[in-house]
Amino acid sequence: IAECDLIVLAVPAQAIRSAVKSIEPFITKPTLFVLASKGIELSSGKLMSEVIEEILPIGSCAVLSGPSFAKEVAGNLPTASTIAAEKSSEIDHVIDALGSRTFRLYGSKDMIGLQIAGALKNVLAIGSGFVTGKGFGENARAALITRGLFEMTQLGLSLGAKAETFMGLSGLGDLLLTTMGDQSRNMTLGKALGKGSSLSEIMENQNQVTEGVYTADSLQKIADKAGVEMPICTSIRRVLNGEISASDAVELLLSRPYGKEEVDFSQIKQSA
């Protein structure tokens, strides 16, 4: 590790802090950390890049995100993702190191946007599972995904992200894959909840991390602080916390006042 100038962090989001602390003694020179973890730290409400910056001031971060099931990437199936960093040289370095004929990387400087999209899509995928598990149909799922994308964009812009990020691979692309793909752990969990299983039962029987469960509360705190209303994500969080049932969540969303779909995103102000 001491000799590396680029390190990929692909551990669960809630384990990023401990993982980085474990290698901190060996980081003696400026190192670029590539974050493949998608989530928000539950204890602090910080983005993954903020956790890295807190622990390793001599390091710098890049964020890797996009529609990419790990099994398909490992199998060299065609995949496209986004790499975001502050400097163009860092973006180029990651593309040179990780890019290949079957793993195509596109550059961005919107690290905030990639991280918000990567975290929020997991929560929305649980909601997509609710809808599927309850048998509410494809119309309802399409509505949830589309309006969920609006909530994602609204929150991201309030935090300084760029609107176009949410229309790209790390936004819409990853959202579609995670809310509709059969390999999605978050959607699978939501589907089981929709069919009547309890969250504790599901968590006990799975051997993989479902990031959306841990991200929902953290996202709510960030949204509240930014003054952004996210009714879909809030409803999903309440189901996960046992406050309401999946059926109640759908009923609450359907009973909300009607509103206009057109929104001028340029009027959304960045929170202090």
Residue frames as qw, qx, qy, qz and C-alpha x, y, z in Angstrom:
[[0.000, 0.885, 0.466, 0.000, 0.00, 0.00, 0.00],
 [0.349, -0.744, 0.069, 0.566, 2.81, 2.41, 0.85],
 [0.334, -0.196, 0.570, 0.725, 4.02, 2.25, -2.77],
 [0.256, 0.589, 0.726, 0.247, 0.59, 2.79, -4.35],
 [0.026, -0.097, 0.029, 0.995, -0.41, 6.11, -5.85],
 [0.558, -0.105, -0.283, -0.773, -4.00, 4.93, -6.48],
 [0.059, 0.033, 0.944, -0.322, -6.16, 2.85, -4.15],
 [0.463, -0.281, -0.514, -0.665, -9.71, 1.67, -4.91],
 [0.217, -0.036, 0.730, -0.647, -12.04, 1.54, -1.90],
 [0.523, -0.107, -0.595, -0.601, -14.89, -0.88, -2.59],
 [0.165, -0.161, -0.876, 0.424, -16.01, -1.74, 0.94],
 [0.156, -0.732, -0.654, -0.114, -19.55, -1.09, 2.29],
 [0.056, 0.756, 0.029, 0.652, -20.18, 2.59, 2.95],
 [0.608, -0.753, 0.027, -0.249, -20.51, 2.14, 6.71],
 [0.891, -0.287, 0.095, 0.339, -17.08, 0.46, 6.78],
 [0.520, 0.732, -0.048, 0.438, -15.20, 3.18, 4.88],
 [0.240, -0.878, 0.282, -0.305, -14.00, 4.97, 8.02],
 [0.788, -0.460, 0.408, 0.017, -12.56, 1.87, 9.67],
 [0.874, 0.322, 0.206, 0.299, -11.04, 0.66, 6.39],
 [0.363, 0.819, -0.119, 0.428, -9.26, 3.95, 5.78],
 [0.438, -0.798, 0.347, -0.226, -8.07, 4.19, 9.37],
 [0.925, -0.204, 0.301, 0.111, -6.57, 0.71, 9.06],
 [0.773, 0.363, 0.163, 0.494, -4.36, 1.77, 6.15],
 [0.023, -0.994, 0.001, -0.110, -3.67, 5.32, 7.34],
 [0.576, -0.687, 0.350, 0.272, -0.27, 4.45, 8.91],
 [0.698, 0.024, 0.538, 0.471, 0.97, 3.23, 5.52],
 [0.385, 0.820, 0.314, 0.284, -0.03, 6.34, 3.55],
 [0.527, -0.546, 0.027, 0.651, 3.12, 8.45, 3.52],
 [0.163, -0.137, 0.412, 0.886, 2.73, 10.24, 0.19],
 [0.490, 0.298, 0.038, -0.818, -0.11, 11.88, -1.75],
 [0.173, 0.083, 0.968, 0.159, -2.43, 9.08, -2.83],
 [0.462, 0.002, -0.275, -0.843, -5.57, 9.12, -4.98],
 [0.294, 0.117, 0.891, -0.326, -8.43, 7.17, -3.42],
 [0.355, -0.069, -0.588, -0.723, -11.11, 5.94, -5.81],
 [0.404, 0.039, 0.651, -0.641, -14.41, 5.55, -4.00],
 [0.322, -0.083, -0.801, -0.497, -16.62, 2.78, -5.34],
 [0.088, -0.360, -0.827, 0.422, -18.79, 2.69, -2.20],
 [0.178, -0.430, -0.400, -0.789, -22.28, 4.17, -2.56],
 [0.489, -0.637, -0.592, 0.071, -23.82, 5.56, 0.60],
 [0.079, -0.762, 0.178, -0.617, -23.65, 8.14, 3.36],
 [0.345, 0.102, -0.780, 0.512, -22.02, 7.56, 6.73],
 [0.457, -0.625, -0.595, -0.217, -24.84, 6.95, 9.20],
 [0.557, -0.514, -0.393, 0.520, -23.05, 8.23, 12.31],
 [0.277, -0.391, 0.021, 0.877, -21.93, 11.58, 10.84],
 [0.455, 0.770, 0.371, -0.249, -24.13, 12.14, 7.80],
 [0.070, -0.710, 0.447, 0.539, -20.99, 12.72, 5.74],
 [0.801, 0.535, -0.189, -0.192, -20.38, 11.81, 2.13],
 [0.954, -0.080, 0.049, 0.284, -17.70, 9.19, 1.55],
 [0.543, 0.562, -0.093, 0.617, -15.28, 11.78, 0.16],
 [0.262, -0.804, 0.171, -0.506, -15.71, 13.89, 3.30],
 [0.887, -0.445, 0.121, -0.004, -14.79, 10.91, 5.47],
 [0.844, 0.227, 0.007, 0.486, -11.61, 10.36, 3.45],
 [0.244, 0.723, -0.096, 0.639, -10.64, 14.03, 3.63],
 [0.558, -0.754, 0.119, -0.326, -11.15, 14.04, 7.39],
 [0.908, -0.348, 0.193, 0.130, -8.86, 11.06, 7.99],
 [0.739, -0.010, 0.326, 0.589, -6.25, 11.49, 5.24],
 [0.117, 0.905, 0.063, -0.404, -5.56, 15.16, 4.51],
 [0.166, -0.556, 0.607, 0.543, -2.60, 14.25, 2.27],
 [0.358, 0.204, 0.867, 0.279, -4.82, 12.12, 0.04],
 [0.358, 0.231, -0.170, -0.889, -7.26, 13.12, -2.68],
 [0.533, 0.235, 0.764, -0.276, -10.49, 11.49, -3.83],
 [0.311, 0.113, -0.587, -0.739, -12.16, 10.38, -7.00],
 [0.610, 0.127, 0.568, -0.537, -15.67, 8.91, -7.15],
 [0.122, 0.103, -0.868, -0.469, -16.51, 5.95, -9.37],
 [0.451, 0.299, 0.638, -0.549, -20.21, 5.44, -10.04],
 [0.424, 0.275, -0.492, -0.709, -22.58, 4.21, -12.71],
 [0.894, 0.019, 0.059, -0.444, -24.83, 1.32, -13.76],
 [0.439, 0.499, -0.745, 0.056, -22.53, -1.57, -12.94],
 [0.915, -0.342, 0.071, -0.201, -23.39, -4.85, -11.27],
 [0.305, -0.702, 0.638, 0.081, -20.10, -6.21, -9.91],
 [0.761, 0.020, 0.645, 0.061, -20.64, -9.69, -11.34],
 [0.668, 0.698, 0.241, 0.085, -20.93, -8.33, -14.88],
 [0.081, 0.925, -0.372, -0.003, -17.88, -6.08, -14.49],
 [0.514, -0.488, 0.704, 0.045, -15.87, -9.05, -13.21],
 [0.745, 0.247, 0.613, 0.085, -17.10, -11.08, -16.17],
 [0.238, -0.262, 0.447, 0.822, -15.81, -8.44, -18.60],
 [0.256, 0.666, 0.680, 0.166, -19.30, -7.69, -19.90],
 [0.241, 0.465, 0.162, 0.837, -19.60, -4.23, -21.51],
 [0.353, -0.739, -0.475, 0.323, -20.06, -1.57, -18.83],
 [0.260, 0.575, 0.027, 0.775, -19.95, 2.24, -18.79],
 [0.479, -0.696, -0.425, 0.325, -19.49, 4.36, -15.67],
 [0.125, 0.911, -0.030, 0.393, -18.42, 7.83, -14.57],
 [0.686, -0.228, -0.306, 0.620, -15.30, 8.88, -12.71],
 [0.045, -0.935, -0.127, -0.327, -15.39, 12.25, -10.94],
 [0.671, -0.306, -0.194, 0.647, -12.48, 14.14, -9.40],
 [0.077, -0.890, -0.112, 0.435, -11.47, 17.74, -8.82],
 [0.073, -0.674, 0.502, 0.537, -8.57, 17.68, -11.27],
 [0.785, 0.493, -0.194, -0.320, -8.55, 16.56, -14.89],
 [0.284, 0.549, -0.782, 0.082, -5.20, 14.88, -14.29],
 [0.386, -0.156, 0.811, -0.411, -6.79, 12.70, -11.60],
 [0.786, 0.353, 0.226, -0.455, -9.64, 11.72, -13.91],
 [0.626, 0.602, -0.469, -0.158, -7.16, 10.78, -16.63],
 [0.025, -0.464, 0.855, -0.233, -5.08, 8.78, -14.15],
 [0.599, 0.034, 0.680, -0.422, -8.07, 6.66, -13.11],
 [0.784, 0.504, 0.005, -0.363, -9.22, 6.13, -16.70],
 [0.425, 0.618, -0.661, -0.030, -5.72, 4.99, -17.66],
 [0.146, -0.334, 0.873, -0.325, -5.54, 2.64, -14.67],
 [0.466, 0.153, 0.770, -0.408, -9.05, 1.15, -14.69],
 [0.622, 0.521, -0.016, -0.584, -10.54, 1.76, -18.12],
 [0.375, -0.146, 0.863, 0.306, -10.63, -1.01, -20.70],
 [0.188, -0.046, -0.685, -0.702, -12.43, -2.09, -23.84],
 [0.394, -0.453, -0.774, -0.199, -15.26, -3.52, -21.73],
 [0.367, -0.683, -0.457, 0.435, -15.14, -0.96, -18.89],
 [0.301, 0.553, 0.222, 0.744, -15.65, 2.47, -20.43],
 [0.342, -0.587, -0.424, 0.599, -15.20, 5.48, -18.15],
 [0.173, 0.762, 0.271, 0.562, -16.46, 9.02, -18.70],
 [0.402, -0.028, -0.392, 0.827, -14.99, 11.95, -16.77],
 [0.249, -0.825, -0.369, -0.348, -16.78, 14.46, -14.55],
 [0.251, 0.302, -0.468, 0.791, -15.89, 16.98, -11.87],
 [0.556, -0.446, -0.040, -0.700, -19.21, 16.67, -10.03],
 [0.284, 0.126, -0.893, 0.325, -18.15, 14.56, -7.05],
 [0.338, 0.064, 0.541, -0.768, -21.15, 15.68, -4.99],
 [0.693, 0.221, -0.168, -0.666, -23.63, 14.75, -7.70],
 [0.594, 0.212, -0.769, -0.103, -22.18, 11.28, -8.17],
 [0.136, 0.059, -0.850, 0.505, -22.27, 10.57, -4.44],
 [0.463, 0.134, 0.363, -0.797, -25.82, 11.84, -3.89],
 [0.723, 0.243, -0.365, -0.534, -27.08, 9.87, -6.90],
 [0.492, 0.219, -0.839, 0.072, -25.24, 6.74, -5.83],
 [0.049, 0.004, 0.781, -0.622, -26.67, 6.89, -2.33],
 [0.503, 0.192, 0.255, -0.803, -30.23, 7.88, -3.14],
 [0.620, 0.213, -0.566, -0.500, -30.78, 5.35, -5.92],
 [0.272, 0.044, -0.939, 0.205, -30.38, 2.54, -3.37],
 [0.251, 0.222, 0.599, -0.727, -33.24, 3.93, -1.31],
 [0.575, 0.336, -0.141, -0.733, -35.41, 4.30, -4.40],
 [0.442, 0.201, -0.843, -0.231, -34.59, 0.72, -5.39],
 [0.026, 0.131, 0.884, -0.447, -36.08, -0.48, -2.11],
 [0.433, 0.375, 0.271, -0.774, -39.20, 1.50, -3.00],
 [0.523, 0.332, -0.565, -0.546, -39.26, -0.11, -6.44],
 [0.241, 0.045, -0.965, 0.089, -39.17, -3.46, -4.68],
 [0.282, 0.241, 0.618, -0.693, -42.12, -2.44, -2.48],
 [0.544, 0.389, -0.104, -0.737, -44.17, -1.66, -5.57],
 [0.495, 0.267, -0.769, -0.303, -43.25, -4.93, -7.27],
 [0.114, 0.008, -0.937, 0.330, -43.77, -7.04, -4.16],
 [0.335, 0.316, 0.537, -0.706, -47.20, -5.53, -3.51],
 [0.355, 0.375, 0.797, 0.313, -48.22, -6.11, -7.13],
 [0.130, 0.733, 0.242, -0.622, -48.96, -2.44, -7.83],
 [0.685, 0.642, 0.328, 0.107, -47.88, -2.78, -11.46],
 [0.638, 0.119, 0.185, 0.738, -45.38, -1.28, -13.85],
 [0.051, 0.807, 0.236, 0.538, -47.16, 2.09, -14.11],
 [0.548, -0.835, -0.034, -0.038, -46.63, 2.66, -10.40],
 [0.789, -0.300, 0.161, 0.511, -43.00, 1.60, -10.60],
 [0.473, 0.465, 0.251, 0.705, -42.34, 3.94, -13.52],
 [0.187, -0.886, -0.159, -0.393, -43.92, 6.79, -11.57],
 [0.709, -0.679, 0.040, 0.188, -41.80, 6.05, -8.50],
 [0.741, -0.029, 0.214, 0.636, -38.57, 5.93, -10.52],
 [0.301, 0.623, 0.263, 0.673, -39.33, 9.12, -12.43],
 [0.321, -0.880, -0.081, -0.341, -40.45, 11.16, -9.45],
 [0.805, -0.501, 0.050, 0.314, -37.60, 9.67, -7.44],
 [0.632, 0.255, 0.165, 0.713, -35.19, 11.02, -10.04],
 [0.028, -0.814, -0.150, -0.561, -36.74, 14.44, -9.48],
 [0.640, -0.768, -0.007, -0.028, -36.13, 14.16, -5.72],
 [0.829, -0.145, 0.125, 0.525, -32.55, 13.05, -6.39],
 [0.429, 0.512, 0.178, 0.723, -31.91, 16.01, -8.68],
 [0.263, -0.865, -0.143, -0.403, -33.53, 18.49, -6.32],
 [0.740, -0.649, 0.052, 0.172, -31.42, 17.37, -3.36],
 [0.768, 0.044, 0.173, 0.614, -28.23, 17.25, -5.41],
 [0.262, 0.682, 0.168, 0.662, -28.68, 20.77, -6.75],
 [0.431, -0.869, -0.068, -0.233, -29.30, 22.12, -3.26],
 [0.779, -0.522, 0.186, 0.293, -25.91, 20.69, -2.26],
 [0.057, -0.774, 0.417, 0.473, -24.02, 22.13, -5.23],
 [0.573, 0.044, 0.758, 0.308, -24.28, 19.29, -7.77],
 [0.170, 0.288, -0.441, -0.833, -24.93, 19.79, -11.48],
 [0.733, 0.250, 0.258, -0.578, -28.30, 18.96, -13.04],
 [0.669, 0.480, -0.482, -0.301, -26.74, 17.14, -16.00],
 [0.020, -0.362, 0.908, -0.210, -25.11, 14.61, -13.67],
 [0.516, 0.098, 0.700, -0.484, -28.52, 13.18, -12.81],
 [0.759, 0.505, 0.000, -0.412, -29.34, 12.62, -16.48],
 [0.376, 0.623, -0.680, -0.097, -26.13, 10.66, -17.04],
 [0.665, 0.104, -0.739, 0.032, -24.68, 7.25, -16.22],
 [0.248, 0.030, -0.738, 0.626, -24.26, 7.87, -12.50],
 [0.374, 0.071, 0.313, -0.870, -27.76, 9.33, -12.18],
 [0.776, 0.211, -0.029, -0.594, -30.48, 8.00, -14.46],
 [0.621, 0.354, -0.689, -0.117, -28.34, 5.09, -15.65],
 [0.173, 0.158, -0.871, 0.431, -27.57, 3.71, -12.21],
 [0.477, 0.046, 0.420, -0.770, -31.09, 4.46, -11.01],
 [0.779, 0.225, -0.272, -0.517, -32.66, 2.40, -13.81],
 [0.552, 0.260, -0.789, 0.072, -30.33, -0.54, -13.25],
 [0.060, 0.113, -0.797, 0.590, -30.77, -0.62, -9.48],
 [0.507, 0.117, 0.372, -0.769, -34.54, -0.14, -9.49],
 [0.805, 0.319, -0.113, -0.487, -35.20, -2.66, -12.26],
 [0.457, 0.468, -0.756, -0.032, -32.33, -5.16, -12.36],
 [0.895, -0.268, -0.310, -0.174, -32.79, -8.66, -10.97],
 [0.713, 0.084, -0.449, 0.532, -29.32, -8.52, -9.37],
 [0.074, -0.607, 0.175, -0.772, -30.20, -5.46, -7.28],
 [0.359, -0.158, -0.801, 0.451, -29.94, -6.30, -3.58],
 [0.138, 0.125, 0.331, -0.925, -31.90, -3.20, -2.60],
 [0.579, 0.021, -0.326, -0.747, -34.81, -4.01, -4.91],
 [0.572, -0.071, -0.817, -0.033, -34.79, -7.63, -3.74],
 [0.164, -0.153, -0.691, 0.687, -35.07, -6.47, -0.13],
 [0.336, 0.124, 0.089, -0.929, -37.91, -4.09, -0.98],
 [0.595, -0.004, -0.614, -0.519, -39.74, -6.84, -2.86],
 [0.445, -0.148, -0.846, 0.254, -39.54, -9.12, 0.19],
 [0.044, 0.182, 0.477, -0.859, -40.90, -6.32, 2.39],
 [0.461, 0.097, -0.232, -0.851, -43.73, -5.78, -0.07],
 [0.630, -0.061, -0.721, -0.283, -44.62, -9.47, 0.15],
 [0.710, -0.600, -0.170, -0.328, -44.89, -9.30, 3.93],
 [0.790, -0.065, -0.379, 0.477, -41.47, -10.25, 5.32],
 [0.363, -0.918, -0.058, 0.150, -40.11, -8.14, 8.17],
 [0.316, 0.856, -0.378, 0.159, -36.90, -6.15, 7.78],
 [0.442, -0.605, 0.641, -0.163, -35.25, -8.05, 10.64],
 [0.883, 0.091, 0.458, -0.042, -36.05, -11.40, 9.00],
 [0.700, 0.705, -0.019, 0.115, -34.62, -10.28, 5.69],
 [0.066, 0.856, -0.473, 0.197, -31.45, -8.85, 7.22],
 [0.657, -0.435, 0.600, -0.135, -30.84, -12.02, 9.23],
 [0.863, 0.198, 0.464, 0.035, -31.05, -14.24, 6.17],
 [0.606, 0.783, -0.061, 0.123, -28.88, -12.25, 3.77],
 [0.789, -0.328, 0.106, 0.508, -25.11, -12.35, 3.49],
 [0.428, 0.350, 0.211, 0.806, -24.64, -9.13, 1.53],
 [0.099, -0.391, -0.315, 0.859, -24.94, -5.48, 2.49],
 [0.161, 0.712, 0.598, 0.330, -28.05, -3.59, 1.40],
 [0.324, 0.045, -0.137, 0.935, -26.84, 0.02, 1.45],
 [0.217, -0.504, -0.346, -0.761, -30.27, 1.64, 1.09],
 [0.619, -0.593, -0.514, 0.030, -31.33, 0.48, 4.55],
 [0.572, -0.419, -0.214, 0.672, -28.50, 2.44, 6.17],
 [0.256, 0.141, 0.232, 0.928, -28.69, 5.41, 3.82],
 [0.150, -0.679, -0.602, -0.393, -32.37, 6.30, 4.23],
 [0.433, -0.795, -0.325, 0.273, -32.05, 7.99, 7.64],
 [0.472, -0.352, 0.152, 0.794, -28.86, 9.85, 6.68],
 [0.170, 0.335, 0.525, 0.764, -30.45, 11.17, 3.49],
 [0.237, -0.793, -0.539, -0.155, -33.46, 12.41, 5.43],
 [0.467, -0.694, -0.138, 0.530, -31.21, 14.44, 7.74],
 [0.363, -0.115, 0.361, 0.851, -29.35, 15.95, 4.80],
 [0.016, 0.533, 0.616, 0.581, -32.62, 16.79, 3.02],
 [0.336, -0.821, -0.448, 0.106, -34.10, 18.38, 6.15],
 [0.455, -0.546, 0.037, 0.702, -30.99, 20.50, 6.64],
 [0.232, 0.010, 0.491, 0.839, -31.09, 21.59, 3.00],
 [0.379, 0.380, 0.288, -0.793, -34.83, 22.33, 3.19],
 [0.356, 0.198, -0.699, -0.587, -35.65, 19.84, 0.42],
 [0.743, 0.007, 0.407, -0.531, -38.90, 17.88, 0.54],
 [0.272, 0.290, -0.868, -0.298, -38.55, 14.26, -0.62],
 [0.741, -0.121, 0.223, -0.621, -41.92, 12.54, -0.09],
 [0.901, 0.189, -0.362, -0.143, -40.98, 9.27, -1.82],
 [0.504, 0.339, -0.660, 0.443, -37.69, 8.80, 0.03],
 [0.295, -0.324, 0.502, -0.746, -39.32, 9.86, 3.29],
 [0.861, -0.062, 0.005, -0.506, -42.07, 7.27, 2.82],
 [0.821, 0.242, -0.507, 0.100, -39.52, 4.54, 2.11],
 [0.187, 0.383, -0.647, 0.632, -37.58, 5.51, 5.23],
 [0.550, -0.253, 0.344, -0.718, -40.74, 5.32, 7.33],
 [0.935, 0.047, -0.228, -0.268, -41.49, 1.83, 6.02],
 [0.647, 0.327, -0.594, 0.348, -37.95, 0.69, 6.83],
 [0.000, -0.316, 0.588, -0.745, -38.25, 2.13, 10.33],
 [0.186, -0.322, -0.921, 0.119, -41.56, 0.33, 10.91],
 [0.144, 0.230, 0.289, -0.918, -43.58, 3.54, 11.18],
 [0.668, 0.372, 0.061, -0.641, -45.95, 2.66, 8.31],
 [0.757, 0.106, 0.633, 0.123, -46.59, -0.28, 5.98],
 [0.262, -0.068, 0.599, 0.753, -45.69, -0.34, 2.29],
 [0.050, 0.615, 0.722, 0.312, -49.41, -0.08, 1.47],
 [0.203, -0.856, -0.320, 0.351, -49.77, 2.95, 3.77],
 [0.336, -0.453, 0.299, 0.770, -46.78, 4.59, 2.07],
 [0.173, 0.243, 0.693, 0.656, -48.38, 4.24, -1.35],
 [0.095, -0.770, -0.627, -0.070, -51.70, 5.56, -0.05],
 [0.293, -0.762, -0.118, 0.565, -50.00, 8.60, 1.51],
 [0.277, -0.241, 0.469, 0.803, -48.17, 9.39, -1.72],
 [0.073, 0.421, 0.744, 0.513, -51.34, 9.05, -3.80],
 [0.183, -0.818, -0.539, 0.077, -53.24, 11.36, -1.46],
 [0.366, -0.374, 0.008, 0.852, -50.73, 14.22, -1.76],
 [0.323, 0.779, 0.179, -0.506, -51.99, 17.45, -3.38],
 [0.739, 0.515, 0.295, 0.318, -51.60, 17.67, -7.15],
 [0.251, -0.760, 0.194, 0.567, -48.73, 19.77, -8.44],
 [0.572, 0.764, -0.210, -0.213, -47.03, 20.83, -11.65],
 [0.943, -0.004, 0.128, 0.308, -44.42, 18.55, -13.18],
 [0.526, 0.649, -0.063, 0.546, -42.40, 21.36, -14.73],
 [0.570, -0.758, -0.075, 0.309, -39.79, 22.69, -12.33],
 [0.379, 0.852, -0.235, 0.274, -37.19, 25.38, -12.94],
 [0.868, -0.250, -0.217, 0.370, -34.13, 23.75, -11.41],
 [0.418, 0.436, -0.137, 0.785, -32.22, 27.02, -11.77],
 [0.359, -0.689, 0.004, -0.630, -34.37, 28.40, -8.95],
 [0.873, -0.413, -0.243, 0.092, -33.16, 25.76, -6.48],
 [0.003, -0.879, 0.376, -0.293, -30.69, 27.44, -4.16],
 [0.663, 0.175, -0.643, 0.340, -27.64, 25.73, -2.75],
 [0.647, -0.723, -0.243, -0.026, -27.92, 25.27, 1.01],
 [0.044, -0.879, 0.405, -0.245, -25.41, 27.02, 3.22]]
